[in-house]
């Protein structure tokens, strides 16, 4: 049992997958923020164009 526990603690593959998951989560947050900011800007442009046409 002790050997199994030592082997589990020495295994680094779980740490690597956790790091990749954190990187993916961070990137998705940045992408969502950029898309939301871009959407707000585009919406304002369409509103401006729509007002100018009327």
HUPECOR-V86120 format. One record per pair of residues at least 4 apart in sequence whose C-alpha atoms are under 6 Angstrom apart, sorted by the first residue. I is the first residue (numbers start at 0). J is the second residue. D is the distance in whole Angstrom. If there is no record, write none. Layout:
[[I,J,D] [I,J,D]]
This chain:
[[34,38,6] [38,42,6] [45,49,6]]
